[in-house]
Amino acid sequence: MSLSGIERGQGWRALPNTLAGDLPAVVRYLALDETRNAYRLLGSGTVIGVSEGRWLVTATAAAPFEGVGLGAPAPAGSSGLERRYRFEALQNLRCALTVPERNGELLCPLAGAVISAAISQRDTALVFVGLPEALPVTVLPIDLGPPPAAAETILVAGFAAEPAVRAGGPDEGPAVPARHLLVREGFFADFGTTTGRLHYPLFRHLIPLEPTMMGGPVILEREVQPGQGLRTLAAINSQDVPQVSEDAAGRPEREGEGFATHALALYGHEVLLPSGTWIPFLDAVRRGVVSSFGPEALRVAQRGGEQGLRSYYIES
């Protein structure tokens, strides 16, 4: 059911948070600019799992971390396909997590990350965050089920770039960009398109994206029982398409366009546990470290490919 009343062929709609809900599972990643003593917004992401109440698994795109001064990757486990990072290499980065019970955001240091090295083959990353204390955290379970029907709407979410503001005086720490969550409703287009930058099959939707929405979720509404739905993560926004910035809702002929990486690509990563152990993504799903929806998430298998690339598929 559409939140805005939109129908296919009518473009897309920007939703106020009061209509879409605030989506606290959507997070943003910030990098410290030491010369300005201010954080800048890199991109968006999603909490997809919680372990031991204080350890978060978040999913995003790899592209937002291009050009960011990270420390050296951990030698063990890093390869030509991806890079593993421990917290020492991520000192200048933060994950901003919305905590409704605190009426605000927590700026959390990163405990680790695994980032695709070959973005053209897989534009995904996992970022791990340790909370200072156990908190109620919202997640979006990954969803490998069938695509939405033609009449069903989808949501995309992510953060807009805003000026950095300082909460207090100069001794209060670096300035932080104002929080501005964008939620847009529209329709699924197709799966299988590639682009000049991304050379693998993509989830294409008809909703425009701001650059800092990269890494944010494509959200489906799945019915779990009559009259009750569950929001899930179907894909990760990977590439924006230059287009007008105004809301296209008043001009139905101007459908937007965005490309996203299917959630199945996350199975190519490993997940860092609080103990420091890395486990395959599928094992993390089976253990409940990563939340999932539907049987497909547990039926993922892999096969070898060219140049060491592994491909993943859902067993029937």
C-alpha positions in Angstrom: 0.0 0.0 0.0 1.3 3.4 -0.9 1.9 5.8 1.9 1.4 8.9 -0.3 -1.3 7.5 -2.6 1.0 7.4 -5.6 0.3 5.1 -8.5 2.7 3.7 -11.1 3.3 6.3 -13.8 2.9 9.2 -11.5 6.6 9.7 -10.7 7.7 9.6 -7.1 7.0 11.4 -3.8 9.1 12.9 -1.1 7.7 11.7 2.3 7.7 13.7 5.5 9.1 11.7 8.5 5.6 11.9 10.1 4.3 9.8 7.2 7.2 7.4 6.7 8.3 7.1 10.3 11.7 8.3 11.3 13.5 5.1 10.2 16.1 5.0 13.0 17.7 1.9 11.4 19.1 4.3 8.7 22.5 5.7 9.8 25.0 8.1 8.4 28.8 8.0 8.2 30.9 11.1 9.0 34.6 11.8 8.4 36.5 14.4 10.5 38.0 17.3 8.6 40.8 18.2 11.1 41.6 21.5 9.3 38.1 22.8 9.9 37.4 20.8 13.1 34.2 19.6 11.6 32.7 16.4 10.4 31.5 16.0 6.8 28.8 13.5 5.6 30.2 10.6 3.6 27.0 8.6 2.9 24.2 6.6 4.4 23.7 3.1 5.6 21.5 0.7 7.5 21.6 -1.3 10.7 21.0 -4.9 9.7 22.0 -6.7 12.9 22.7 -6.4 16.6 24.8 -8.8 18.7 25.0 -8.8 22.5 22.9 -5.6 22.5 25.9 -3.4 21.9 27.5 -4.6 18.6 26.0 -3.3 15.4 26.4 -4.6 11.9 25.6 -1.9 9.3 25.5 -2.2 5.6 26.4 0.5 3.1 28.1 1.1 -0.3 31.9 1.1 -0.7 31.9 4.2 -2.9 31.4 6.7 0.0 34.8 5.7 1.4 36.7 6.4 -1.8 39.2 9.2 -1.2 38.8 9.0 2.5 42.1 8.8 4.5 41.8 5.4 6.1 44.6 3.7 7.9 46.3 0.5 6.6 44.0 -2.4 6.2 44.5 -5.5 8.3 46.8 -7.9 6.4 44.8 -11.0 7.5 41.7 -11.5 5.4 42.3 -8.5 3.1 42.5 -9.4 -0.6 42.3 -7.9 -4.0 38.5 -8.0 -3.7 38.0 -6.4 -0.3 39.8 -4.7 2.6 39.4 -5.4 6.2 39.9 -2.5 8.7 40.3 -2.6 12.5 39.3 0.4 14.6 42.9 1.8 14.6 42.5 2.5 10.8 39.1 4.2 11.3 39.9 6.8 14.0 38.5 9.8 12.1 35.2 8.2 11.1 31.9 8.1 13.0 28.6 6.4 12.6 25.7 8.6 13.6 22.9 6.4 15.1 19.5 7.7 15.9 18.3 6.7 19.3 14.6 7.8 19.8 14.8 7.1 23.5 17.6 9.7 23.7 15.8 12.2 21.5 18.9 12.5 19.3 21.9 10.8 17.7 24.9 9.0 19.1 28.2 9.6 17.4 29.9 6.3 17.6 33.5 5.3 16.7 33.8 2.5 14.2 35.0 -0.8 15.5 35.9 -2.3 12.1 34.9 -2.4 8.5 35.1 -4.6 5.4 35.0 -2.6 2.2 34.9 -3.9 -1.4 38.2 -3.0 -3.2 36.7 -3.5 -6.7 33.7 -1.3 -6.7 32.9 -2.0 -10.3 32.3 -5.6 -9.3 30.6 -5.1 -5.9 29.8 -1.7 -4.4 29.2 -2.8 -0.8 30.7 -2.5 2.6 29.9 -3.6 6.2 30.7 -1.3 9.0 30.8 -2.5 12.7 30.0 -0.3 15.6 30.3 -0.9 19.3 27.9 1.0 21.5 28.9 2.4 24.9 26.0 0.6 26.4 23.1 -1.7 25.4 20.4 0.3 23.7 17.2 -0.5 21.9 18.2 -0.4 18.2 16.0 -0.8 15.2 17.1 -3.0 12.3 16.0 -3.6 8.8 16.3 -7.3 8.0 17.8 -8.3 4.7 15.3 -9.6 2.1 16.2 -11.8 -0.8 12.6 -12.5 -1.7 10.9 -11.8 -5.0 10.8 -8.2 -6.3 7.8 -6.1 -5.5 4.7 -6.3 -7.8 4.2 -3.6 -10.3 1.6 -1.8 -8.2 3.6 -2.0 -5.0 5.7 1.0 -3.9 9.2 1.0 -2.5 11.0 3.5 -0.3 14.6 4.8 -0.5 16.2 6.6 2.4 19.4 8.5 3.1 20.7 11.7 4.4 21.0 15.1 2.8 24.2 17.1 3.0 23.8 19.9 5.5 26.1 22.5 6.9 28.0 21.5 10.1 26.9 23.1 13.3 28.6 23.3 16.6 26.4 22.3 19.6 28.3 24.6 22.0 31.5 26.6 22.2 34.8 25.7 20.6 35.6 23.2 23.4 32.5 21.2 22.6 34.3 19.2 19.9 34.0 19.1 16.1 30.9 20.6 14.4 28.5 18.0 13.1 26.3 18.4 10.0 22.6 18.9 10.8 20.6 15.7 10.5 18.2 15.7 7.5 16.8 12.3 6.6 15.3 12.0 3.1 12.6 9.4 2.5 11.2 9.0 -1.0 8.5 6.7 -2.4 8.3 5.3 -5.9 8.5 2.1 -7.9 10.8 -0.8 -8.8 11.8 -0.8 -12.5 13.9 -3.9 -13.2 16.9 -6.0 -12.3 19.9 -6.7 -14.5 20.9 -3.3 -15.7 24.6 -2.4 -15.6 26.3 1.0 -15.8 29.6 2.4 -17.0 30.8 2.4 -13.4 29.1 -0.8 -12.0 29.6 -3.9 -14.1 27.2 -6.3 -12.4 23.4 -6.7 -12.5 21.7 -3.9 -10.6 18.4 -3.2 -9.0 17.0 -0.2 -10.8 14.2 1.9 -9.4 12.4 5.0 -10.5 13.4 7.4 -7.7 16.1 10.0 -7.9 18.8 10.0 -5.3 21.0 12.7 -3.7 24.8 11.8 -3.7 24.9 11.5 0.1 22.0 9.0 -0.1 24.5 6.5 -1.5 24.7 3.5 0.8 21.2 4.0 2.1 18.5 1.3 1.8 15.9 0.3 -0.7 13.0 -0.7 1.5 10.2 -3.1 0.8 7.1 -3.6 2.9 6.4 -7.3 3.4 3.2 -8.6 4.8 3.9 -10.9 7.8 0.2 -11.4 8.6 -3.0 -9.8 7.4 -2.9 -6.1 8.1 0.7 -6.2 9.5 3.7 -5.3 7.5 7.5 -5.5 8.0 10.0 -3.2 6.4 13.0 -5.0 4.9 16.3 -4.1 3.1 16.2 -5.4 -0.5 19.1 -3.4 -1.9 21.7 -0.7 -1.2 21.7 2.4 -3.2 24.9 2.5 -5.2 24.8 5.2 -7.9 22.9 8.3 -8.4 21.9 9.6 -11.8 22.2 13.4 -12.5 18.7 14.9 -12.6 16.6 17.8 -11.4 16.8 18.3 -7.6 13.2 19.5 -7.2 10.4 17.1 -6.2 9.2 15.4 -9.4 5.9 14.5 -7.9 4.1 17.4 -9.6 5.5 16.4 -13.0 4.6 12.8 -13.6 6.5 12.6 -16.9 9.7 13.0 -14.9 10.3 9.7 -13.2 13.5 9.5 -11.4 16.1 6.8 -11.7 18.5 5.2 -9.3 20.7 2.1 -9.2 21.2 -0.2 -6.2 23.1 -3.3 -5.4 21.0 -6.3 -4.4 21.3 -7.5 -0.8 22.6 -10.8 -2.1 26.0 -9.1 -2.7 26.5 -8.8 1.0 27.1 -12.5 1.2 30.5 -11.9 -0.3 31.7 -10.3 2.9 32.6 -11.7 6.3 31.1 -10.3 9.5 33.3 -9.2 12.5 32.1 -10.4 15.9 32.7 -8.6 19.2 35.3 -11.3 20.0 37.4 -10.2 17.0 36.5 -13.3 15.0 35.4 -13.0 11.4 32.6 -15.4 10.2 30.9 -15.8 6.8 27.9 -13.6 6.2 25.7 -16.6 5.8 26.8 -17.9 9.2 25.9 -14.5 10.6 22.4 -14.8 9.2 22.0 -18.3 10.5 23.2 -17.2 14.0 20.9 -14.2 14.0 23.8 -11.7 14.2 22.4 -10.4 10.9 18.6 -10.1 10.8 16.8 -11.6 7.8 13.3 -12.0 6.3 12.1 -15.0 4.4 13.6 -18.4 3.7 15.7 -17.2 0.8 18.2 -15.6 3.1 19.1 -19.0 4.5 19.4 -20.7 1.1 22.3 -18.9 -0.4 25.1 -20.9 -2.0 28.2 -19.8 -3.9 30.3 -20.9 -6.9 33.6 -19.9 -8.2 34.0 -17.4 -11.0 36.6 -15.7 -13.2 39.6 -14.0 -11.6 38.8 -15.4 -8.2 35.3 -13.7 -8.1 32.7 -15.8 -6.3 29.1 -15.6 -7.4 26.2 -16.1 -5.0 22.8 -17.5 -5.8 19.6 -18.6 -4.0 19.1 -22.4 -4.1 15.6 -23.4 -5.1 
